[in-house]
Amino acid sequence: MKFAVPGIIAAVVGAVLGAGVVLGVTAGASDNTRPEIDRTGNADSSLLNQVEYGSR
């Protein structure tokens, strides 16, 4: 019984630290920038100004 309480405390602290590390690494590694749109297509050769790829 004298090992149960420290074991439970250690498990809770480990779980909280582990969750914090996972969330921190995920937030740090996430890419929150919007990609630039390539608008170099030929509007005259597209249907309704939407470039089509491949043969139809």
PQR file with spaces between the fields and no chain letter, atoms N, CA, C, O and H, PARSE charges and radii, in Angstrom:
ATOM       1  N    MET     1       0.822   -1.198    0.000 -0.4000 1.5000
ATOM       2  CA   MET     1       0.000    0.000    0.000 -0.0000 2.0000
ATOM       3  C    MET     1       0.866    1.261    0.000  0.5500 1.7000
ATOM       4  O    MET     1       0.471    2.290   -0.550 -0.5500 1.4000
ATOM       5  N    LYS     2       2.046    1.179    0.619 -0.4000 1.5000
ATOM       6  CA   LYS     2       2.859    2.385    0.675 -0.0000 2.0000
ATOM       7  C    LYS     2       3.515    2.708   -0.664  0.5500 1.7000
ATOM       8  O    LYS     2       4.056    3.800   -0.838 -0.5500 1.4000
ATOM       9  H    LYS     2       2.366    0.343    1.066  0.4000 1.0000
ATOM      10  N    PHE     3       3.472    1.761   -1.622 -0.4000 1.5000
ATOM      11  CA   PHE     3       3.994    2.041   -2.958 -0.0000 2.0000
ATOM      12  C    PHE     3       2.892    2.449   -3.926  0.5500 1.7000
ATOM      13  O    PHE     3       3.196    2.942   -5.013 -0.5500 1.4000
ATOM      14  H    PHE     3       3.032    0.874   -1.481  0.4000 1.0000
ATOM      15  N    ALA     4       1.639    2.262   -3.575 -0.4000 1.5000
ATOM      16  CA   ALA     4       0.530    2.539   -4.492 -0.0000 2.0000
ATOM      17  C    ALA     4       0.358    4.037   -4.741  0.5500 1.7000
ATOM      18  O    ALA     4       0.206    4.464   -5.885 -0.5500 1.4000
ATOM      19  H    ALA     4       1.393    1.861   -2.693  0.4000 1.0000
ATOM      20  N    VAL     5       0.380    4.827   -3.681 -0.4000 1.5000
ATOM      21  CA   VAL     5       0.152    6.268   -3.844 -0.0000 2.0000
ATOM      22  C    VAL     5       1.272    6.926   -4.653  0.5500 1.7000
ATOM      23  O    VAL     5       0.969    7.670   -5.585 -0.5500 1.4000
ATOM      24  H    VAL     5       0.502    4.481   -2.752  0.4000 1.0000
ATOM      25  N    PRO     6       2.554    6.690   -4.342 -0.5600 1.5000
ATOM      26  CA   PRO     6       3.598    7.289   -5.201  0.2800 2.0000
ATOM      27  C    PRO     6       3.542    6.767   -6.639  0.5500 1.7000
ATOM      28  O    PRO     6       3.851    7.500   -7.579 -0.5500 1.4000
ATOM      29  N    GLY     7       3.151    5.506   -6.810 -0.4000 1.5000
ATOM      30  CA   GLY     7       3.041    4.959   -8.171 -0.0000 2.0000
ATOM      31  C    GLY     7       1.943    5.640   -8.961  0.5500 1.7000
ATOM      32  O    GLY     7       2.122    5.940  -10.141 -0.5500 1.4000
ATOM      33  H    GLY     7       2.900    4.910   -6.047  0.4000 1.0000
ATOM      34  N    ILE     8       0.813    5.885   -8.327 -0.4000 1.5000
ATOM      35  CA   ILE     8      -0.297    6.567   -8.998 -0.0000 2.0000
ATOM      36  C    ILE     8       0.093    8.005   -9.321  0.5500 1.7000
ATOM      37  O    ILE     8      -0.204    8.504  -10.407 -0.5500 1.4000
ATOM      38  H    ILE     8       0.668    5.641   -7.368  0.4000 1.0000
ATOM      39  N    ILE     9       0.759    8.671   -8.378 -0.4000 1.5000
ATOM      40  CA   ILE     9       1.196   10.050   -8.617 -0.0000 2.0000
ATOM      41  C    ILE     9       2.188   10.105   -9.776  0.5500 1.7000
ATOM      42  O    ILE     9       2.101   10.986  -10.630 -0.5500 1.4000
ATOM      43  H    ILE     9       1.001    8.266   -7.496  0.4000 1.0000
ATOM      44  N    ALA    10       3.127    9.167   -9.803 -0.4000 1.5000
ATOM      45  CA   ALA    10       4.112    9.128  -10.888 -0.0000 2.0000
ATOM      46  C    ALA    10       3.437    8.870  -12.238  0.5500 1.7000
ATOM      47  O    ALA    10       3.824    9.457  -13.248 -0.5500 1.4000
ATOM      48  H    ALA    10       3.198    8.450   -9.109  0.4000 1.0000
ATOM      49  N    ALA    11       2.432    7.997  -12.254 -0.4000 1.5000
ATOM      50  CA   ALA    11       1.724    7.708  -13.503 -0.0000 2.0000
ATOM      51  C    ALA    11       0.961    8.932  -14.000  0.5500 1.7000
ATOM      52  O    ALA    11       0.958    9.221  -15.196 -0.5500 1.4000
ATOM      53  H    ALA    11       2.117    7.520  -11.433  0.4000 1.0000
ATOM      54  N    VAL    12       0.318    9.647  -13.089 -0.4000 1.5000
ATOM      55  CA   VAL    12      -0.440   10.840  -13.482 -0.0000 2.0000
ATOM      56  C    VAL    12       0.503   11.923  -13.992  0.5500 1.7000
ATOM      57  O    VAL    12       0.236   12.545  -15.021 -0.5500 1.4000
ATOM      58  H    VAL    12       0.320    9.412  -12.117  0.4000 1.0000
ATOM      59  N    VAL    13       1.608   12.154  -13.277 -0.4000 1.5000
ATOM      60  CA   VAL    13       2.572   13.163  -13.708 -0.0000 2.0000
ATOM      61  C    VAL    13       3.178   12.779  -15.058  0.5500 1.7000
ATOM      62  O    VAL    13       3.354   13.643  -15.918 -0.5500 1.4000
ATOM      63  H    VAL    13       1.825   11.649  -12.441  0.4000 1.0000
ATOM      64  N    GLY    14       3.493   11.525  -15.255 -0.4000 1.5000
ATOM      65  CA   GLY    14       4.034   11.076  -16.535 -0.0000 2.0000
ATOM      66  C    GLY    14       3.053   11.255  -17.672  0.5500 1.7000
ATOM      67  O    GLY    14       3.434   11.661  -18.770 -0.5500 1.4000
ATOM      68  H    GLY    14       3.350   10.824  -14.557  0.4000 1.0000
ATOM      69  N    ALA    15       1.778   10.951  -17.413 -0.4000 1.5000
ATOM      70  CA   ALA    15       0.764   11.117  -18.453 -0.0000 2.0000
ATOM      71  C    ALA    15       0.585   12.591  -18.819  0.5500 1.7000
ATOM      72  O    ALA    15       0.457   12.930  -19.995 -0.5500 1.4000
ATOM      73  H    ALA    15       1.468   10.621  -16.522  0.4000 1.0000
ATOM      74  N    VAL    16       0.578   13.463  -17.811 -0.4000 1.5000
ATOM      75  CA   VAL    16       0.414   14.895  -18.079 -0.0000 2.0000
ATOM      76  C    VAL    16       1.619   15.443  -18.839  0.5500 1.7000
ATOM      77  O    VAL    16       1.453   16.199  -19.797 -0.5500 1.4000
ATOM      78  H    VAL    16       0.682   13.188  -16.855  0.4000 1.0000
ATOM      79  N    LEU    17       2.821   15.074  -18.428 -0.4000 1.5000
ATOM      80  CA   LEU    17       4.017   15.541  -19.133 -0.0000 2.0000
ATOM      81  C    LEU    17       4.073   14.991  -20.557  0.5500 1.7000
ATOM      82  O    LEU    17       4.435   15.707  -21.491 -0.5500 1.4000
ATOM      83  H    LEU    17       2.956   14.460  -17.651  0.4000 1.0000
ATOM      84  N    GLY    18       3.715   13.721  -20.719 -0.4000 1.5000
ATOM      85  CA   GLY    18       3.716   13.127  -22.055 -0.0000 2.0000
ATOM      86  C    GLY    18       2.729   13.814  -22.981  0.5500 1.7000
ATOM      87  O    GLY    18       3.045   14.088  -24.139 -0.5500 1.4000
ATOM      88  H    GLY    18       3.421   13.139  -19.961  0.4000 1.0000
ATOM      89  N    ALA    19       1.539   14.093  -22.476 -0.4000 1.5000
ATOM      90  CA   ALA    19       0.537   14.785  -23.296 -0.0000 2.0000
ATOM      91  C    ALA    19       1.018   16.190  -23.655  0.5500 1.7000
ATOM      92  O    ALA    19       0.813   16.655  -24.776 -0.5500 1.4000
ATOM      93  H    ALA    19       1.283   13.871  -21.535  0.4000 1.0000
ATOM      94  N    GLY    20       1.657   16.858  -22.703 -0.4000 1.5000
ATOM      95  CA   GLY    20       2.174   18.197  -22.978 -0.0000 2.0000
ATOM      96  C    GLY    20       3.257   18.189  -24.033  0.5500 1.7000
ATOM      97  O    GLY    20       3.294   19.065  -24.897 -0.5500 1.4000
ATOM      98  H    GLY    20       1.824   16.480  -21.792  0.4000 1.0000
ATOM      99  N    VAL    21       4.140   17.206  -23.970 -0.4000 1.5000
ATOM     100  CA   VAL    21       5.213   17.101  -24.968 -0.0000 2.0000
ATOM     101  C    VAL    21       4.634   16.812  -26.344  0.5500 1.7000
ATOM     102  O    VAL    21       5.049   17.422  -27.330 -0.5500 1.4000
ATOM     103  H    VAL    21       4.111   16.494  -23.268  0.4000 1.0000
ATOM     104  N    VAL    22       3.683   15.890  -26.425 -0.4000 1.5000
ATOM     105  CA   VAL    22       3.075   15.548  -27.723 -0.0000 2.0000
ATOM     106  C    VAL    22       2.371   16.762  -28.310  0.5500 1.7000
ATOM     107  O    VAL    22       2.530   17.052  -29.495 -0.5500 1.4000
ATOM     108  H    VAL    22       3.345   15.394  -25.624  0.4000 1.0000
ATOM     109  N    LEU    23       1.595   17.475  -27.501 -0.4000 1.5000
ATOM     110  CA   LEU    23       0.893   18.650  -28.008 -0.0000 2.0000
ATOM     111  C    LEU    23       1.874   19.757  -28.398  0.5500 1.7000
ATOM     112  O    LEU    23       1.665   20.446  -29.396 -0.5500 1.4000
ATOM     113  H    LEU    23       1.466   17.239  -26.538  0.4000 1.0000
ATOM     114  N    GLY    24       2.938   19.930  -27.620 -0.4000 1.5000
ATOM     115  CA   GLY    24       3.932   20.948  -27.933 -0.0000 2.0000
ATOM     116  C    GLY    24       4.667   20.665  -29.218  0.5500 1.7000
ATOM     117  O    GLY    24       4.862   21.565  -30.035 -0.5500 1.4000
ATOM     118  H    GLY    24       3.108   19.370  -26.809  0.4000 1.0000
ATOM     119  N    VAL    25       5.081   19.422  -29.410 -0.4000 1.5000
ATOM     120  CA   VAL    25       5.787   19.053  -30.646 -0.0000 2.0000
ATOM     121  C    VAL    25       4.860   19.163  -31.843  0.5500 1.7000
ATOM     122  O    VAL    25       5.277   19.613  -32.910 -0.5500 1.4000
ATOM     123  H    VAL    25       4.924   18.691  -28.747  0.4000 1.0000
ATOM     124  N    THR    26       3.614   18.759  -31.681 -0.4000 1.5000
ATOM     125  CA   THR    26       2.653   18.855  -32.786 -0.0000 2.0000
ATOM     126  C    THR    26       2.406   20.303  -33.167  0.5500 1.7000
ATOM     127  O    THR    26       2.363   20.633  -34.352 -0.5500 1.4000
ATOM     128  H    THR    26       3.275   18.394  -30.814  0.4000 1.0000
ATOM     129  N    ALA    27       2.244   21.172  -32.177 -0.4000 1.5000
ATOM     130  CA   ALA    27       2.017   22.590  -32.467 -0.0000 2.0000
ATOM     131  C    ALA    27       3.256   23.215  -33.098  0.5500 1.7000
ATOM     132  O    ALA    27       3.137   24.055  -33.990 -0.5500 1.4000
ATOM     133  H    ALA    27       2.279   20.904  -31.214  0.4000 1.0000
ATOM     134  N    GLY    28       4.425   22.822  -32.654 -0.4000 1.5000
ATOM     135  CA   GLY    28       5.653   23.377  -33.216 -0.0000 2.0000
ATOM     136  C    GLY    28       5.929   22.907  -34.624  0.5500 1.7000
ATOM     137  O    GLY    28       6.528   23.642  -35.410 -0.5500 1.4000
ATOM     138  H    GLY    28       4.522   22.140  -31.930  0.4000 1.0000
ATOM     139  N    ALA    29       5.511   21.709  -34.962 -0.4000 1.5000
ATOM     140  CA   ALA    29       5.795   21.148  -36.282 -0.0000 2.0000
ATOM     141  C    ALA    29       4.714   21.457  -37.304  0.5500 1.7000
ATOM     142  O    ALA    29       4.910   21.217  -38.495 -0.5500 1.4000
ATOM     143  H    ALA    29       5.025   21.112  -34.323  0.4000 1.0000
ATOM     144  N    SER    30       3.583   21.982  -36.867 -0.4000 1.5000
ATOM     145  CA   SER    30       2.489   22.232  -37.811 -0.0000 2.0000
ATOM     146  C    SER    30       2.818   23.419  -38.707  0.5500 1.7000
ATOM     147  O    SER    30       3.466   24.376  -38.283 -0.5500 1.4000
ATOM     148  H    SER    30       3.424   22.178  -35.900  0.4000 1.0000
ATOM     149  N    ASP    31       2.364   23.340  -39.943 -0.4000 1.5000
ATOM     150  CA   ASP    31       2.598   24.388  -40.912 -0.0000 2.0000
ATOM     151  C    ASP    31       1.311   25.188  -41.056  0.5500 1.7000
ATOM     152  O    ASP    31       0.319   24.676  -41.575 -0.5500 1.4000
ATOM     153  H    ASP    31       1.838   22.563  -40.288  0.4000 1.0000
ATOM     154  N    ASN    32       1.317   26.424  -40.609 -0.4000 1.5000
ATOM     155  CA   ASN    32       0.104   27.235  -40.615 -0.0000 2.0000
ATOM     156  C    ASN    32       0.120   28.313  -41.688  0.5500 1.7000
ATOM     157  O    ASN    32      -0.612   29.298  -41.591 -0.5500 1.4000
ATOM     158  H    ASN    32       2.124   26.840  -40.188  0.4000 1.0000
ATOM     159  N    THR    33       0.939   28.136  -42.698 -0.4000 1.5000
ATOM     160  CA   THR    33       0.989   29.133  -43.756 -0.0000 2.0000
ATOM     161  C    THR    33       0.118   28.703  -44.923  0.5500 1.7000
ATOM     162  O    THR    33      -0.007   27.515  -45.222 -0.5500 1.4000
ATOM     163  H    THR    33       1.534   27.336  -42.777  0.4000 1.0000
ATOM     164  N    ARG    34      -0.476   29.680  -45.570 -0.4000 1.5000
ATOM     165  CA   ARG    34      -1.336   29.397  -46.717 -0.0000 2.0000
ATOM     166  C    ARG    34      -0.483   29.326  -47.971  0.5500 1.7000
ATOM     167  O    ARG    34       0.319   30.229  -48.210 -0.5500 1.4000
ATOM     168  H    ARG    34      -0.374   30.645  -45.328  0.4000 1.0000
ATOM     169  N    PRO    35      -0.629   28.285  -48.779 -0.5600 1.5000
ATOM     170  CA   PRO    35       0.188   28.192  -49.994  0.2800 2.0000
ATOM     171  C    PRO    35      -0.224   29.245  -51.025  0.5500 1.7000
ATOM     172  O    PRO    35      -1.384   29.649  -51.100 -0.5500 1.4000
ATOM     173  N    GLU    36       0.744   29.668  -51.802 -0.4000 1.5000
ATOM     174  CA   GLU    36       0.452   30.617  -52.869 -0.0000 2.0000
ATOM     175  C    GLU    36      -0.222   29.890  -54.028  0.5500 1.7000
ATOM     176  O    GLU    36       0.143   28.762  -54.360 -0.5500 1.4000
ATOM     177  H    GLU    36       1.687   29.340  -51.741  0.4000 1.0000
ATOM     178  N    ILE    37      -1.196   30.535  -54.634 -0.4000 1.5000
ATOM     179  CA   ILE    37      -1.933   29.937  -55.745 -0.0000 2.0000
ATOM     180  C    ILE    37      -1.239   30.284  -57.052  0.5500 1.7000
ATOM     181  O    ILE    37      -0.911   31.443  -57.304 -0.5500 1.4000
ATOM     182  H    ILE    37      -1.492   31.451  -54.365  0.4000 1.0000
ATOM     183  N    ASP    38      -1.016   29.264  -57.883 -0.4000 1.5000
ATOM     184  CA   ASP    38      -0.393   29.473  -59.182 -0.0000 2.0000
ATOM     185  C    ASP    38      -1.467   29.928  -60.168  0.5500 1.7000
ATOM     186  O    ASP    38      -2.347   29.151  -60.537 -0.5500 1.4000
ATOM     187  H    ASP    38      -1.282   28.322  -57.677  0.4000 1.0000
ATOM     188  N    ARG    39      -1.393   31.166  -60.587 -0.4000 1.5000
ATOM     189  CA   ARG    39      -2.393   31.716  -61.508 -0.0000 2.0000
ATOM     190  C    ARG    39      -1.776   31.998  -62.885  0.5500 1.7000
ATOM     191  O    ARG    39      -2.160   32.952  -63.562 -0.5500 1.4000
ATOM     192  H    ARG    39      -0.678   31.798  -60.288  0.4000 1.0000
ATOM     193  N    THR    40      -0.821   31.161  -63.287 -0.4000 1.5000
ATOM     194  CA   THR    40      -0.132   31.389  -64.547 -0.0000 2.0000
ATOM     195  C    THR    40      -0.796   30.675  -65.718  0.5500 1.7000
ATOM     196  O    THR    40      -0.235   30.657  -66.814 -0.5500 1.4000
ATOM     197  H    THR    40      -0.508   30.387  -62.737  0.4000 1.0000
ATOM     198  N    GLY    41      -1.974   30.087  -65.521 -0.4000 1.5000
ATOM     199  CA   GLY    41      -2.645   29.374  -66.599 -0.0000 2.0000
ATOM     200  C    GLY    41      -3.117   30.316  -67.697  0.5500 1.7000
ATOM     201  O    GLY    41      -3.312   31.507  -67.456 -0.5500 1.4000
ATOM     202  H    GLY    41      -2.430   30.102  -64.631  0.4000 1.0000
ATOM     203  N    ASN    42      -3.297   29.792  -68.883 -0.4000 1.5000
ATOM     204  CA   ASN    42      -3.760   30.569  -70.026 -0.0000 2.0000
ATOM     205  C    ASN    42      -5.284   30.653  -69.969  0.5500 1.7000
ATOM     206  O    ASN    42      -5.969   29.656  -70.200 -0.5500 1.4000
ATOM     207  H    ASN    42      -3.139   28.824  -69.078  0.4000 1.0000
ATOM     208  N    ALA    43      -5.812   31.826  -69.664 -0.4000 1.5000
ATOM     209  CA   ALA    43      -7.264   31.984  -69.506 -0.0000 2.0000
ATOM     210  C    ALA    43      -8.004   31.783  -70.819  0.5500 1.7000
ATOM     211  O    ALA    43      -9.164   31.370  -70.814 -0.5500 1.4000
ATOM     212  H    ALA    43      -5.256   32.636  -69.476  0.4000 1.0000
ATOM     213  N    ASP    44      -7.350   32.070  -71.952 -0.4000 1.5000
ATOM     214  CA   ASP    44      -8.018   31.923  -73.245 -0.0000 2.0000
ATOM     215  C    ASP    44      -8.256   30.465  -73.607  0.5500 1.7000
ATOM     216  O    ASP    44      -9.182   30.161  -74.359 -0.5500 1.4000
ATOM     217  H    ASP    44      -6.408   32.406  -71.956  0.4000 1.0000
ATOM     218  N    SER    45      -7.442   29.564  -73.089 -0.4000 1.5000
ATOM     219  CA   SER    45      -7.588   28.157  -73.449 -0.0000 2.0000
ATOM     220  C    SER    45      -8.366   27.373  -72.400  0.5500 1.7000
ATOM     221  O    SER    45      -8.423   26.145  -72.460 -0.5500 1.4000
ATOM     222  H    SER    45      -6.690   29.810  -72.478  0.4000 1.0000
ATOM     223  N    SER    46      -8.961   28.068  -71.450 -0.4000 1.5000
ATOM     224  CA   SER    46      -9.680   27.363  -70.401 -0.0000 2.0000
ATOM     225  C    SER    46     -11.180   27.540  -70.562  0.5500 1.7000
ATOM     226  O    SER    46     -11.646   28.453  -71.244 -0.5500 1.4000
ATOM     227  H    SER    46      -8.915   29.066  -71.402  0.4000 1.0000
ATOM     228  N    LEU    47     -11.921   26.655  -69.926 -0.4000 1.5000
ATOM     229  CA   LEU    47     -13.375   26.694  -69.974 -0.0000 2.0000
ATOM     230  C    LEU    47     -13.869   27.421  -68.727  0.5500 1.7000
ATOM     231  O    LEU    47     -13.622   26.960  -67.612 -0.5500 1.4000
ATOM     232  H    LEU    47     -11.543   25.914  -69.372  0.4000 1.0000
ATOM     233  N    LEU    48     -14.551   28.528  -68.888 -0.4000 1.5000
ATOM     234  CA   LEU    48     -15.055   29.339  -67.774 -0.0000 2.0000
ATOM     235  C    LEU    48     -13.944   29.769  -66.833  0.5500 1.7000
ATOM     236  O    LEU    48     -14.132   29.816  -65.617 -0.5500 1.4000
ATOM     237  H    LEU    48     -14.752   28.903  -69.793  0.4000 1.0000
ATOM     238  N    ASN    49     -12.777   30.085  -67.405 -0.4000 1.5000
ATOM     239  CA   ASN    49     -11.608   30.531  -66.645 -0.0000 2.0000
ATOM     240  C    ASN    49     -11.093   29.486  -65.663  0.5500 1.7000
ATOM     241  O    ASN    49     -10.423   29.841  -64.694 -0.5500 1.4000
ATOM     242  H    ASN    49     -12.625   30.046  -68.392  0.4000 1.0000
ATOM     243  N    GLN    50     -11.382   28.229  -65.883 -0.4000 1.5000
ATOM     244  CA   GLN    50     -10.862   27.152  -65.040 -0.0000 2.0000
ATOM     245  C    GLN    50      -9.993   26.256  -65.909  0.5500 1.7000
ATOM     246  O    GLN    50     -10.477   25.621  -66.847 -0.5500 1.4000
ATOM     247  H    GLN    50     -11.926   27.941  -66.671  0.4000 1.0000
ATOM     248  N    VAL    51      -8.734   26.214  -65.594 -0.4000 1.5000
ATOM     249  CA   VAL    51      -7.787   25.431  -66.388 -0.0000 2.0000
ATOM     250  C    VAL    51      -8.109   23.960  -66.256  0.5500 1.7000
ATOM     251  O    VAL    51      -8.294   23.455  -65.149 -0.5500 1.4000
ATOM     252  H    VAL    51      -8.342   26.729  -64.833  0.4000 1.0000
ATOM     253  N    GLU    52      -8.177   23.269  -67.386 -0.4000 1.5000
ATOM     254  CA   GLU    52      -8.430   21.827  -67.369 -0.0000 2.0000
ATOM     255  C    GLU    52      -7.147   21.092  -67.717  0.5500 1.7000
ATOM     256  O    GLU    52      -6.404   21.500  -68.610 -0.5500 1.4000
ATOM     257  H    GLU    52      -8.027   23.680  -68.285  0.4000 1.0000
ATOM     258  N    TYR    53      -6.900   20.017  -67.012 -0.4000 1.5000
ATOM     259  CA   TYR    53      -5.683   19.235  -67.214 -0.0000 2.0000
ATOM     260  C    TYR    53      -6.034   17.919  -67.902  0.5500 1.7000
ATOM     261  O    TYR    53      -7.056   17.308  -67.589 -0.5500 1.4000
ATOM     262  H    TYR    53      -7.503   19.685  -66.287  0.4000 1.0000
ATOM     263  N    GLY    54      -5.207   17.489  -68.822 -0.4000 1.5000
ATOM     264  CA   GLY    54      -5.426   16.226  -69.489 -0.0000 2.0000
ATOM     265  C    GLY    54      -6.381   16.398  -70.666  0.5500 1.7000
ATOM     266  O    GLY    54      -6.928   17.477  -70.895 -0.5500 1.4000
ATOM     267  H    GLY    54      -4.377   17.985  -69.077  0.4000 1.0000
ATOM     268  N    SER    55      -6.566   15.308  -71.402 -0.4000 1.5000
ATOM     269  CA   SER    55      -7.469   15.365  -72.544 -0.0000 2.0000
ATOM     270  C    SER    55      -8.853   14.890  -72.121  0.5500 1.7000
ATOM     271  O    SER    55      -8.986   13.969  -71.315 -0.5500 1.4000
ATOM     272  H    SER    55      -6.122   14.432  -71.216  0.4000 1.0000
ATOM     273  N    ARG    56      -9.868   15.519  -72.667 -0.4000 1.5000
ATOM     274  CA   ARG    56     -11.243   15.168  -72.287 -0.0000 2.0000
ATOM     275  C    ARG    56     -12.012   14.752  -73.519  0.5500 1.7000
ATOM     276  O    ARG    56     -13.192   14.415  -73.426 -0.5500 1.4000
ATOM     277  H    ARG    56      -9.760   16.266  -73.322  0.4000 1.0000
